[in-house]
Amino acid sequence: MPKIILRKVIEADLPILFEQQLDPEAVAMSAYLSKDRGEFMRHWEGILKNKAIVDRTIIYKDKIAGHIICWKEKYEQQVGYWIGKSFWGRGIASATLAEFLQEVKVRPLYAHVANHNPASKRVLEKCGFILLDEGAKNSMFKLN
């Protein structure tokens, strides 16, 4: 597995994370639409202020490779990650999720993945998540 470092997201990371979520191919692979700068910054301002959210910047070879986050939505604890397109195919997502799960002990933990993103599905399965439901557009995974 690649050597990654996870650290708390800081405001200085946001311009890079913003650019990563604008990539059309990355957006097409995700279940989420990109945000404009104002909306993105407001969204992250809320995340950074919320002590119940665990957010980490992924550092790979001294560069910001993406982020991973855990939050509560309704009654479910969710996990999600975003890897910048230039870092795809290196095992960074699997290494990140495996390390993150050592820190975030809450279970069950849920993740949603676009059905047309087999790489992300494999990441979840490698880290012990099981497929709960395959919907029309997204699949839901669970880690007990």
C-alpha positions in Angstrom: 0.0 0.0 0.0 1.2 3.5 -0.7 2.5 5.6 2.2 -0.1 8.2 3.0 -0.6 10.7 5.8 -4.0 11.8 7.1 -4.3 15.1 8.9 -7.1 17.4 9.9 -8.3 19.5 6.9 -7.2 23.1 7.2 -8.4 26.1 5.4 -5.3 26.3 3.3 -6.2 22.9 1.8 -9.5 24.1 0.4 -8.3 25.7 -2.9 -6.7 22.3 -3.9 -9.8 20.3 -2.8 -11.9 22.8 -4.7 -10.0 22.3 -7.9 -10.1 18.5 -7.5 -13.9 18.4 -7.3 -14.1 20.4 -10.6 -12.5 17.7 -12.7 -15.3 16.6 -15.2 -14.1 12.9 -15.2 -13.9 12.8 -11.4 -17.4 14.3 -11.2 -18.7 11.8 -13.7 -17.3 8.9 -11.6 -18.8 10.3 -8.3 -22.4 10.5 -7.1 -22.0 14.2 -6.4 -22.0 17.3 -8.6 -19.2 19.8 -8.3 -19.8 23.1 -6.5 -19.0 26.6 -7.5 -16.3 28.3 -5.3 -18.7 30.2 -3.0 -20.9 27.1 -2.4 -17.8 24.9 -1.9 -16.2 27.3 0.6 -19.5 27.6 2.6 -19.9 23.8 2.6 -16.4 23.3 4.0 -16.7 26.2 6.5 -19.6 24.2 8.0 -17.7 21.0 8.0 -14.6 22.6 9.7 -16.8 24.1 12.4 -18.7 20.9 13.1 -16.9 19.0 15.9 -19.0 15.9 15.2 -17.5 15.5 11.7 -14.2 13.8 11.3 -12.4 15.3 8.3 -8.9 14.4 7.0 -6.7 15.7 4.2 -4.9 12.9 2.4 -1.2 13.6 1.8 0.8 11.5 -0.7 4.4 12.3 -1.5 4.0 15.7 0.1 1.0 16.6 -2.1 -2.7 16.9 -1.3 -4.2 13.8 -2.9 -7.8 14.4 -1.6 -9.9 14.1 1.5 -11.9 11.6 3.6 -14.8 12.5 5.9 -17.1 10.9 8.3 -20.5 12.5 9.3 -23.9 11.6 10.6 -26.8 11.8 8.2 -30.2 11.2 9.7 -29.6 8.0 11.7 -26.6 6.7 9.8 -22.9 7.4 10.2 -21.5 8.0 6.7 -18.0 7.9 5.2 -17.0 9.5 1.9 -13.7 10.3 0.2 -12.5 12.1 -2.9 -9.2 11.4 -4.6 -7.9 13.9 -7.1 -7.8 12.4 -10.6 -4.0 12.7 -10.9 -3.7 10.3 -7.9 -6.0 7.6 -9.2 -4.8 4.0 -9.7 -2.2 4.1 -7.0 -4.0 2.4 -4.2 -4.4 5.7 -2.3 -8.1 5.4 -1.7 -7.7 1.8 -0.2 -4.8 2.9 2.0 -6.7 6.0 3.1 -9.9 4.2 4.0 -8.0 1.4 5.8 -6.1 4.0 7.9 -9.2 6.1 8.5 -11.1 3.1 9.8 -8.4 2.6 12.5 -9.2 6.1 13.8 -13.0 6.2 13.3 -14.4 3.3 15.4 -18.1 4.0 15.1 -20.0 1.2 13.5 -22.1 0.5 11.5 -20.6 2.9 8.9 -22.3 3.5 5.6 -21.0 4.5 2.2 -22.7 5.4 -1.1 -21.0 4.9 -4.4 -22.2 5.6 -8.0 -22.9 2.2 -9.7 -20.7 3.1 -12.6 -17.6 3.5 -10.3 -16.3 -0.1 -9.8 -12.9 1.1 -8.5 -14.6 2.8 -5.5 -16.7 -0.3 -4.9 -13.5 -2.4 -4.8 -12.0 0.1 -2.3 -15.0 -0.4 0.1 -15.0 -4.2 -0.3 -11.2 -4.4 0.4 -11.8 -2.5 3.6 -14.6 -4.9 4.8 -17.7 -3.1 3.6 -20.6 -5.3 2.3 -23.1 -4.3 -0.4 -26.5 -3.7 1.1 -28.4 -2.3 -1.7 -27.8 -1.6 -5.4 -30.2 1.2 -6.4 -30.8 2.6 -9.9 -27.8 5.0 -9.7 -26.0 4.4 -6.4 -25.0 1.4 -4.3 -25.1 1.5 -0.5 -22.4 -0.3 1.5 -22.1 -1.1 5.2 -19.3 -1.9 7.6 -20.4 -3.5 10.9 
